[in-house]
Amino acid sequence: MSAYVIMKPPNGISADARLLRDGFSWLAFLVSPLWLLWHRLWLEALFVFLMISVFNAVGEATGHGVIGMAMSVLVSLFIGLEGQRMRLAALGRGGWRESGVIEADGETDAETRYALEAAERPDQEAPLPEIVPDNMQVRTGRTDLMLGISNHSGRY
């Protein structure tokens, strides 16, 4: 079973939510820059492309091509492991918020489970209780007692 992270859009409509599988992505590992470009992670794709190019160029220039290639594979492995988290972070920067996690066998199963759960609860969440009390309900304390280093109540 895989875990799918539910991301709700800034408008809060459950029907527009996205489900992103949390875990290793083979496609992100095999073609890291292209996978990042496909998911519109422009800066990350540029950075990964530059890192892979620099590692390979330095490895070839110093006569250690195998080490340069191994470093490039490590960068691709990192993208394979953390690529989905990069997508979640990009959505978070866009105003999307993480709403929960669903465990499912596949993407269609996760969508079905999410649709069934969304049908059971309304779109509008109940308003949160007011934490700060109204000014009329606040009791005024004694002004002559203070906590701290200095006590300026007028009496010694």
Backbone hydrogen bonds in HBPLUS format (Angstrom, degrees):
<---DONOR---> <-ACCEPTOR-->    atom                        ^
c    i                          cat <-CA-CA->   ^        H-A-AA   ^      H-
h    n   atom  resd res      DA  || num        DHA   H-A  angle D-A-AA Bond
n    s   type  num  typ     dist DA aas  dist angle  dist       angle   num
A0002-SER N   A0104-ALA O   2.83 MM 102  5.54 169.6  1.84 159.3 156.8     1
A0104-ALA N   A0002-SER O   2.90 MM 102  5.54 158.7  1.94 158.3 164.1     2
A0022-ASP N   A0003-ALA O   2.77 MM  19  5.57 176.4  1.77 164.2 164.8     3
A0004-TYR N   A0102-ILE O   2.70 MM  98  5.12 160.9  1.74 152.5 159.4     4
A0102-ILE N   A0004-TYR O   2.81 MM  98  5.12 160.3  1.84 148.0 154.6     5
A0005-VAL N   A0020-LEU O   2.78 MM  15  5.22 161.3  1.81 152.8 147.4     6
A0020-LEU N   A0005-VAL O   3.02 MM  15  5.22 163.3  2.05 145.7 149.0     7
A0006-ILE N   A0100-GLY O   2.84 MM  94  5.24 175.2  1.84 146.4 147.7     8
A0099-SER N   A0006-ILE O   2.76 MM  93  5.31 173.0  1.76 153.0 155.5     9
A0007-MET N   A0018-ARG O   2.87 MM  11  5.21 167.2  1.89 159.4 162.9    10
A0018-ARG N   A0007-MET O   2.92 MM  11  5.21 160.4  1.96 148.9 153.4    11
A0008-LYS N   A0097-ARG O   2.85 MM  89  5.39 160.9  1.88 164.9 159.6    12
A0097-ARG N   A0008-LYS O   2.95 MM  89  5.39 155.1  2.02 149.1 156.2    13
A0012-GLY N   A0009-PRO O   2.97 MM   3  5.42 157.3  2.02 114.3 121.6    14
A0016-ASP N   A0013-ILE O   3.22 MM   3  5.75 151.0  2.31 111.2 118.7    15
A0017-ALA N   A0014-SER O   3.20 MM   3  5.33 165.6  2.22 112.1 113.8    16
A0025-SER N   A0080-GLY O   2.96 MM  55  4.92 156.0  2.02 130.8 138.6    17
A0029-PHE N   A0025-SER O   3.07 MM   4  6.35 142.0  2.22 140.9 151.6    18
A0030-LEU N   A0026-TRP O   2.91 MM   4  6.16 157.8  1.96 152.0 157.4    19
A0031-VAL N   A0027-LEU O   3.03 MM   4  6.02 171.5  2.04 152.0 154.4    20
A0035-TRP N   A0031-VAL O   2.90 MM   4  6.00 158.8  1.94 161.5 168.6    21
A0036-LEU N   A0032-SER O   2.99 MM   4  6.20 161.1  2.03 157.1 161.9    22
A0037-LEU N   A0033-PRO O   2.93 MM   4  6.17 155.6  1.99 146.3 153.3    23
A0038-TRP N   A0034-LEU O   2.87 MM   4  6.07 155.2  1.93 147.2 154.1    24
A0039-HIS N   A0035-TRP O   3.16 MM   4  6.42 143.4  2.30 141.2 149.9    25
A0041-LEU N   A0036-LEU O   2.90 MM   5  5.16 170.9  1.91 154.2 152.3    26
A0040-ARG N   A0037-LEU O   3.02 MM   3  4.91 160.2  2.06 108.4 110.2    27
A0045-ALA N   A0041-LEU O   2.95 MM   4  6.10 153.9  2.02 150.9 158.7    28
A0046-LEU N   A0042-TRP O   2.99 MM   4  6.27 160.0  2.03 153.1 158.3    29
A0047-PHE N   A0043-LEU O   2.92 MM   4  6.10 162.6  1.96 149.0 153.9    30
A0048-VAL N   A0044-GLU O   2.91 MM   4  6.09 162.1  1.95 149.1 153.8    31
A0049-PHE N   A0045-ALA O   2.91 MM   4  6.02 162.1  1.94 148.6 154.1    32
A0050-LEU N   A0046-LEU O   2.93 MM   4  6.12 160.3  1.97 149.1 154.4    33
A0051-MET N   A0047-PHE O   2.91 MM   4  6.12 158.1  1.96 147.9 154.3    34
A0052-ILE N   A0048-VAL O   2.94 MM   4  6.10 169.6  1.95 155.2 157.5    35
A0053-SER N   A0049-PHE O   2.97 MM   4  6.08 159.6  2.02 145.3 151.7    36
A0054-VAL N   A0050-LEU O   2.84 MM   4  5.97 163.3  1.86 151.3 155.9    37
A0055-PHE N   A0051-MET O   2.92 MM   4  6.06 168.7  1.93 153.4 156.7    38
A0056-ASN N   A0052-ILE O   3.03 MM   4  6.16 165.1  2.06 147.9 152.1    39
A0057-ALA N   A0053-SER O   2.86 MM   4  6.01 160.2  1.90 150.1 156.2    40
A0058-VAL N   A0054-VAL O   2.85 MM   4  5.92 171.1  1.85 157.6 160.1    41
A0059-GLY N   A0055-PHE O   2.98 MM   4  5.98 155.9  2.04 142.3 149.8    42
A0060-GLU N   A0056-ASN O   3.00 MM   4  6.15 156.4  2.06 145.3 151.0    43
A0061-ALA N   A0057-ALA O   2.90 MM   4  6.04 156.5  1.95 147.9 154.9    44
A0062-THR N   A0058-VAL O   3.00 MM   4  6.06 152.5  2.08 147.4 153.2    45
A0064-HIS N   A0059-GLY O   2.71 MM   5  4.61 128.1  1.98 152.3 156.7    46
A0063-GLY N   A0060-GLU O   3.36 MM   3  5.12 150.4  2.46  92.9 101.3    47
A0068-GLY N   A0064-HIS O   3.14 MM   4  6.50 160.7  2.17 153.8 159.4    48
A0069-MET N   A0065-GLY O   2.90 MM   4  6.08 155.0  1.96 144.7 151.7    49
A0070-ALA N   A0066-VAL O   2.86 MM   4  6.05 149.2  1.95 141.8 150.8    50
A0071-MET N   A0067-ILE O   2.91 MM   4  6.18 153.3  1.99 148.2 154.8    51
A0072-SER N   A0068-GLY O   3.06 MM   4  6.31 149.4  2.15 140.5 148.8    52
A0073-VAL N   A0069-MET O   2.95 MM   4  6.24 148.9  2.04 144.4 153.0    53
A0074-LEU N   A0070-ALA O   2.96 MM   4  6.25 146.8  2.07 142.4 151.6    54
A0075-VAL N   A0071-MET O   3.03 MM   4  6.36 149.8  2.12 144.9 152.4    55
A0076-SER N   A0072-SER O   3.01 MM   4  6.30 159.2  2.05 145.7 151.3    56
A0077-LEU N   A0073-VAL O   2.78 MM   4  6.01 147.7  1.89 144.2 154.0    57
A0078-PHE N   A0074-LEU O   2.93 MM   4  6.16 153.2  2.00 144.3 150.8    58
A0079-ILE N   A0075-VAL O   3.04 MM   4  6.38 155.8  2.10 147.9 154.1    59
A0080-GLY N   A0076-SER O   2.88 MM   4  6.13 152.6  1.95 145.1 153.2    60
A0081-LEU N   A0077-LEU O   2.94 MM   4  6.20 147.2  2.04 145.8 154.4    61
A0082-GLU N   A0078-PHE O   2.78 MM   4  5.87 165.1  1.80 157.0 161.3    62
A0083-GLY N   A0079-ILE O   2.74 MM   4  4.76 126.9  2.02 137.5 139.8    63
A0086-MET N   A0082-GLU O   3.00 MM   4  6.33 143.8  2.13 147.5 158.2    64
A0087-ARG N   A0083-GLY O   3.06 MM   4  6.44 148.5  2.17 144.2 152.4    65
A0088-LEU N   A0084-GLN O   2.96 MM   4  6.31 154.8  2.02 146.9 153.7    66
A0089-ALA N   A0085-ARG O   2.87 MM   4  6.09 154.7  1.94 145.1 151.9    67
A0090-ALA N   A0086-MET O   2.94 MM   4  6.15 152.3  2.01 144.1 151.5    68
A0091-LEU N   A0087-ARG O   2.98 MM   4  6.25 156.9  2.03 148.9 154.9    69
A0092-GLY N   A0088-LEU O   2.91 MM   4  6.12 153.9  1.98 144.6 152.5    70
A0093-ARG N   A0089-ALA O   2.94 MM   4  6.23 148.5  2.04 145.1 152.9    71
A0094-GLY N   A0090-ALA O   3.18 MM   4  6.41 130.6  2.44 133.9 146.5    72
A0094-GLY N   A0091-LEU O   2.98 MM   3  4.95 131.5  2.22  95.3 109.4    73
A0096-TRP N   A0091-LEU O   3.03 MM   5  5.35 151.8  2.11 153.0 144.1    74
A0095-GLY N   A0092-GLY O   3.17 MM   3  5.30 162.8  2.20 107.5 110.2    75
A0110-ALA N   A0106-GLY O   2.95 MM   4  6.20 152.7  2.03 147.2 155.2    76
A0111-GLU N   A0107-GLU O   2.91 MM   4  6.17 157.3  1.96 149.2 155.1    77
A0112-THR N   A0108-THR O   2.94 MM   4  6.13 154.6  2.01 144.5 151.5    78
A0113-ARG N   A0109-ASP O   2.94 MM   4  6.17 163.4  1.97 148.7 153.1    79
A0114-TYR N   A0110-ALA O   2.91 MM   4  6.07 158.1  1.95 147.5 153.9    80
A0115-ALA N   A0111-GLU O   2.90 MM   4  6.06 157.5  1.95 145.7 151.9    81
A0116-LEU N   A0112-THR O   2.98 MM   4  6.22 157.7  2.03 150.5 156.3    82
A0117-GLU N   A0113-ARG O   2.97 MM   4  6.19 156.9  2.03 146.8 153.2    83
A0118-ALA N   A0114-TYR O   2.81 MM   4  5.96 153.0  1.88 149.2 157.3    84
A0119-ALA N   A0115-ALA O   3.00 MM   4  6.11 143.2  2.13 140.4 149.4    85
A0120-GLU N   A0117-GLU O   3.25 MM   3  5.23 132.1  2.49  93.1 105.4    86
A0137-GLN N   A0134-ASP O   3.04 MM   3  5.46 145.2  2.17 110.2 119.9    87
